[in-house]
Amino acid sequence: MVLSIKVQGLEAVRDRLASVPEKIQKAAIKRGLLHIAARVTETIQESISTPYPPPSEPLSPPHLRTGALRRSVRIESMEENAVLVAVGGEGSGVPYAAALEYGTSKMLPRPFVAPVIEIAQLEAETIFFNEVDKQISGGEF
Protein backbone atom coordinates (compact mmCIF):
# COMPACT_ATOMS: atom_id res chain seq x y z
CA MET A 1 0.00 0.00 0.00
CA VAL A 2 1.68 3.22 -1.21
CA LEU A 3 0.23 6.55 -0.14
CA SER A 4 0.62 9.97 -1.58
CA ILE A 5 -0.10 13.21 0.22
CA LYS A 6 -0.56 16.10 -2.11
CA VAL A 7 0.34 19.43 -0.57
CA GLN A 8 -1.76 22.17 -2.10
CA GLY A 9 -0.32 25.64 -2.42
CA LEU A 10 3.28 25.00 -3.45
CA GLU A 11 2.88 28.06 -5.67
CA ALA A 12 2.40 30.16 -2.53
CA VAL A 13 5.56 28.64 -1.09
CA ARG A 14 7.47 29.47 -4.26
CA ASP A 15 6.11 33.04 -4.12
CA ARG A 16 7.26 33.30 -0.52
CA LEU A 17 10.71 32.10 -1.58
CA ALA A 18 10.91 34.34 -4.66
CA SER A 19 13.74 36.44 -3.20
CA VAL A 20 16.07 33.48 -2.63
CA PRO A 21 18.02 31.57 -5.28
CA GLU A 22 16.22 28.74 -7.08
CA LYS A 23 18.57 26.13 -5.62
CA ILE A 24 17.57 27.22 -2.11
CA GLN A 25 13.88 27.25 -3.09
CA LYS A 26 14.05 23.64 -4.25
CA ALA A 27 15.92 22.59 -1.12
CA ALA A 28 13.35 24.30 1.14
CA ILE A 29 10.44 22.61 -0.62
CA LYS A 30 12.17 19.23 -0.48
CA ARG A 31 12.87 19.59 3.25
CA GLY A 32 9.29 20.67 3.93
CA LEU A 33 7.89 17.65 2.11
CA LEU A 34 10.32 15.33 3.85
CA HIS A 35 9.34 16.76 7.24
CA ILE A 36 5.65 16.10 6.51
CA ALA A 37 6.38 12.55 5.32
CA ALA A 38 8.50 11.83 8.41
CA ARG A 39 5.73 13.09 10.68
CA VAL A 40 3.15 10.92 8.88
CA THR A 41 5.43 7.88 9.10
CA GLU A 42 6.10 8.36 12.81
CA THR A 43 2.43 8.97 13.60
CA ILE A 44 1.32 5.82 11.75
CA GLN A 45 3.97 3.82 13.62
CA GLU A 46 2.85 5.30 16.96
CA SER A 47 -0.77 4.36 16.23
CA ILE A 48 0.30 0.70 16.20
CA SER A 49 1.53 0.58 19.79
CA THR A 50 -1.12 -1.03 21.98
CA PRO A 51 0.16 -4.52 22.84
CA TYR A 52 -1.61 -7.67 21.68
CA PRO A 53 -3.55 -9.47 23.18
CA PRO A 54 -6.35 -8.63 22.97
CA PRO A 55 -6.91 -7.95 19.28
CA SER A 56 -7.93 -4.43 18.35
CA GLU A 57 -11.56 -3.45 18.11
CA PRO A 58 -13.05 -2.82 14.66
CA LEU A 59 -12.46 0.76 13.47
CA SER A 60 -9.47 1.13 15.84
CA PRO A 61 -5.80 0.83 14.82
CA PRO A 62 -4.39 -2.70 14.93
CA HIS A 63 -2.60 -3.75 18.10
CA LEU A 64 1.12 -4.45 18.12
CA ARG A 65 1.69 -8.17 17.66
CA THR A 66 5.07 -8.88 16.05
CA GLY A 67 6.13 -5.36 15.11
CA ALA A 68 6.35 -6.24 11.40
CA LEU A 69 3.47 -3.95 10.41
CA ARG A 70 4.95 -1.02 12.32
CA ARG A 71 8.41 -1.63 10.84
CA SER A 72 6.93 -1.77 7.32
CA VAL A 73 5.90 1.92 7.48
CA ARG A 74 8.55 3.86 5.60
CA ILE A 75 9.33 6.70 3.25
CA GLU A 76 9.45 4.85 -0.06
CA SER A 77 10.76 7.52 -2.41
CA MET A 78 11.31 11.22 -2.83
CA GLU A 79 10.86 13.20 -6.01
CA GLU A 80 11.14 16.91 -6.68
CA ASN A 81 7.60 17.73 -5.54
CA ALA A 82 6.42 14.47 -3.98
CA VAL A 83 7.24 12.02 -1.21
CA LEU A 84 5.71 8.54 -1.16
CA VAL A 85 5.04 6.75 2.11
CA ALA A 86 4.56 2.97 1.96
CA VAL A 87 3.01 0.53 4.41
CA GLY A 88 3.51 -3.18 3.88
CA GLY A 89 3.76 -4.15 0.26
CA GLU A 90 5.99 -6.40 -1.74
CA GLY A 91 9.08 -7.63 0.05
CA SER A 92 8.00 -6.22 3.43
CA GLY A 93 6.62 -9.47 4.83
CA VAL A 94 3.39 -7.62 5.58
CA PRO A 95 0.89 -8.53 2.85
CA TYR A 96 -2.01 -7.89 5.26
CA ALA A 97 -1.61 -4.09 5.69
CA ALA A 98 -4.37 -3.24 3.21
CA ALA A 99 -6.69 -5.87 4.73
CA LEU A 100 -6.28 -4.25 8.14
CA GLU A 101 -6.80 -0.75 6.78
CA TYR A 102 -9.83 -1.48 4.60
CA GLY A 103 -11.21 -4.70 6.08
CA THR A 104 -12.21 -7.88 4.27
CA SER A 105 -15.41 -9.83 3.76
CA LYS A 106 -14.69 -11.51 7.12
CA MET A 107 -13.21 -8.62 9.11
CA LEU A 108 -14.17 -5.01 9.71
CA PRO A 109 -11.43 -2.45 9.00
CA ARG A 110 -8.82 -1.38 11.52
CA PRO A 111 -7.84 1.94 9.92
CA PHE A 112 -4.41 3.16 10.96
CA VAL A 113 -3.36 5.13 7.88
CA ALA A 114 -6.43 7.13 6.76
CA PRO A 115 -6.90 8.89 10.13
CA VAL A 116 -3.26 10.00 10.10
CA ILE A 117 -3.53 11.24 6.50
CA GLU A 118 -6.64 13.26 7.37
CA ILE A 119 -4.81 14.99 10.23
CA ALA A 120 -1.69 15.50 8.12
CA GLN A 121 -3.70 17.22 5.42
CA LEU A 122 -5.03 19.67 8.00
CA GLU A 123 -1.56 20.31 9.49
CA ALA A 124 0.52 20.14 6.30
CA GLU A 125 0.49 23.84 5.43
CA THR A 126 1.56 24.89 8.92
CA ILE A 127 4.22 22.18 9.16
CA PHE A 128 5.46 23.04 5.70
CA PHE A 129 5.78 26.78 6.27
CA ASN A 130 7.39 26.29 9.69
CA GLU A 131 9.97 23.99 8.15
CA VAL A 132 10.66 26.34 5.25
CA ASP A 133 11.02 29.33 7.60
CA LYS A 134 13.33 27.34 9.88
CA GLN A 135 15.54 26.30 6.99
CA ILE A 136 15.78 29.80 5.53
CA SER A 137 16.37 31.60 8.84
CA GLY A 138 18.83 28.94 9.98
CA GLY A 139 20.79 29.04 6.76
CA GLU A 140 21.00 25.25 6.73
CA PHE A 141 21.39 25.03 2.99
C-alpha positions in Angstrom: 0.0 0.0 0.0 1.7 3.2 -1.2 0.2 6.5 -0.1 0.6 10.0 -1.6 -0.1 13.2 0.2 -0.6 16.1 -2.1 0.3 19.4 -0.6 -1.8 22.2 -2.1 -0.3 25.6 -2.4 3.3 25.0 -3.5 2.9 28.1 -5.7 2.4 30.2 -2.5 5.6 28.6 -1.1 7.5 29.5 -4.3 6.1 33.0 -4.1 7.3 33.3 -0.5 10.7 32.1 -1.6 10.9 34.3 -4.7 13.7 36.4 -3.2 16.1 33.5 -2.6 18.0 31.6 -5.3 16.2 28.7 -7.1 18.6 26.1 -5.6 17.6 27.2 -2.1 13.9 27.2 -3.1 14.1 23.6 -4.2 15.9 22.6 -1.1 13.4 24.3 1.1 10.4 22.6 -0.6 12.2 19.2 -0.5 12.9 19.6 3.2 9.3 20.7 3.9 7.9 17.7 2.1 10.3 15.3 3.8 9.3 16.8 7.2 5.6 16.1 6.5 6.4 12.5 5.3 8.5 11.8 8.4 5.7 13.1 10.7 3.2 10.9 8.9 5.4 7.9 9.1 6.1 8.4 12.8 2.4 9.0 13.6 1.3 5.8 11.8 4.0 3.8 13.6 2.9 5.3 17.0 -0.8 4.4 16.2 0.3 0.7 16.2 1.5 0.6 19.8 -1.1 -1.0 22.0 0.2 -4.5 22.8 -1.6 -7.7 21.7 -3.5 -9.5 23.2 -6.4 -8.6 23.0 -6.9 -7.9 19.3 -7.9 -4.4 18.4 -11.6 -3.4 18.1 -13.0 -2.8 14.7 -12.5 0.8 13.5 -9.5 1.1 15.8 -5.8 0.8 14.8 -4.4 -2.7 14.9 -2.6 -3.8 18.1 1.1 -4.5 18.1 1.7 -8.2 17.7 5.1 -8.9 16.0 6.1 -5.4 15.1 6.3 -6.2 11.4 3.5 -4.0 10.4 4.9 -1.0 12.3 8.4 -1.6 10.8 6.9 -1.8 7.3 5.9 1.9 7.5 8.5 3.9 5.6 9.3 6.7 3.2 9.5 4.8 -0.1 10.8 7.5 -2.4 11.3 11.2 -2.8 10.9 13.2 -6.0 11.1 16.9 -6.7 7.6 17.7 -5.5 6.4 14.5 -4.0 7.2 12.0 -1.2 5.7 8.5 -1.2 5.0 6.8 2.1 4.6 3.0 2.0 3.0 0.5 4.4 3.5 -3.2 3.9 3.8 -4.1 0.3 6.0 -6.4 -1.7 9.1 -7.6 0.1 8.0 -6.2 3.4 6.6 -9.5 4.8 3.4 -7.6 5.6 0.9 -8.5 2.9 -2.0 -7.9 5.3 -1.6 -4.1 5.7 -4.4 -3.2 3.2 -6.7 -5.9 4.7 -6.3 -4.3 8.1 -6.8 -0.7 6.8 -9.8 -1.5 4.6 -11.2 -4.7 6.1 -12.2 -7.9 4.3 -15.4 -9.8 3.8 -14.7 -11.5 7.1 -13.2 -8.6 9.1 -14.2 -5.0 9.7 -11.4 -2.4 9.0 -8.8 -1.4 11.5 -7.8 1.9 9.9 -4.4 3.2 11.0 -3.4 5.1 7.9 -6.4 7.1 6.8 -6.9 8.9 10.1 -3.3 10.0 10.1 -3.5 11.2 6.5 -6.6 13.3 7.4 -4.8 15.0 10.2 -1.7 15.5 8.1 -3.7 17.2 5.4 -5.0 19.7 8.0 -1.6 20.3 9.5 0.5 20.1 6.3 0.5 23.8 5.4 1.6 24.9 8.9 4.2 22.2 9.2 5.5 23.0 5.7 5.8 26.8 6.3 7.4 26.3 9.7 10.0 24.0 8.2 10.7 26.3 5.2 11.0 29.3 7.6 13.3 27.3 9.9 15.5 26.3 7.0 15.8 29.8 5.5 16.4 31.6 8.8 18.8 28.9 10.0 20.8 29.0 6.8 21.0 25.3 6.7 21.4 25.0 3.0 
